[in-house]
Amino acid sequence: MSHHTVTLIAGDGIGDEVTNACVRAIEATSVKIVWDIQSAGLKAVTDFGVALPGATLDSIKKNGVALKGPTTTPIGTGHKSANVLMRQALDLYACIRPVKSVPGIKTRYDNVDLIIVRENTEGLYSGQEVQITPDVVASLKIVTKKATEKIAHAAFALAEKLGRKRITVVHKANILKMGDGLFLHTAEAVAKDYPEIILDDMIIDALCMKLVTNPCQFDMLLLENLYGDIVSDLCAGLVGGLGVVPGANIGEHAAVFEAVHGSAPDIAGQNKANPTAMMKSAAMMLEHLGETKAAYQLSKAIDTVLLRGQVRTADLGGSATTQQFTDAVISAIIDTKT
Ligand code: ATP
């Protein structure tokens, strides 16, 4: 039987637990994957002295697809983020995060169904910081027409593919007239190529207010890097938390699938992490690999277990371990096959 070769990066903290859940769940579908195991993050710094070893990058370049657990980045000091390095080195310019209400999970809103499209390579993540005096630092926010055109085209192409009708471009162009102005006006220019899709715009602070009061009005959001990061966590909070929102980082030559959440050191190694977000990212990966049936099986099995409600992890009010939740998803996959 034919197989896919995929780079697997467990990452740090809960990474081992949630990526192991994905490997087991994919095994339960009929898809054969040969995992090319590589390292990144704090573990890689300890083992190899760098957050993103060359071998890891080479593996993703060769295989074209990776499944990645979260990596820890120290705050205010220490090594650079493996995520930022990886996204820039492989030009994974489009970060796609579907935020959808989860069946059976009671939250304030029942029908959230929006897609975040985040520019992944520049903005304040360009890492250009200069110390002007001992007490003054300038952090440069880089916006280029080229990168904005790419992410805007990615957003419109995705809208066309999924039959979405409206994209809201998010900015602070009233204050950052040049940088966010360039982002906004470039997106408006790209929109002319896609006349069937509506483009409107919203200032980031107003968007946050509207997201918490009426998130169901949004279809797709197009954001620069930092706004996309912050709004992703806000949106995760609308549908059950960081344990349930998946994501993908897509470029021309490679795609890396990873959950929105971080390495959650507070619960690492305790068999408590919710593997839903990582498993839904794995389902997005299966779809990307052309394994549509298996992607559906995995996604449906997760929804079935959550809807039944007997087996849930602590973040969703249950008492199941990561392993027990994974076992339940695997049983549900097997049920759909028999
Ligand atoms: P980063 O800076 O990488 O985003 P962080 O520490 O700010 O990391 P997370 O690691 O995502 O953010 O954790 C935020 C909170 O959400 C923590 O309390 C963590 O335990 C919880 N959390 C994150 N992911 C999960 C998960 N998969 N299951 C259960 N709880 C989670």
Residues whose N, C-alpha, C, O or C-beta is under 5 A from the ligand:
A	BS01	ATP	T71 L242 G243 H261 G262 S263 A264 P265 D266 I267 K272 A273 N274 D315
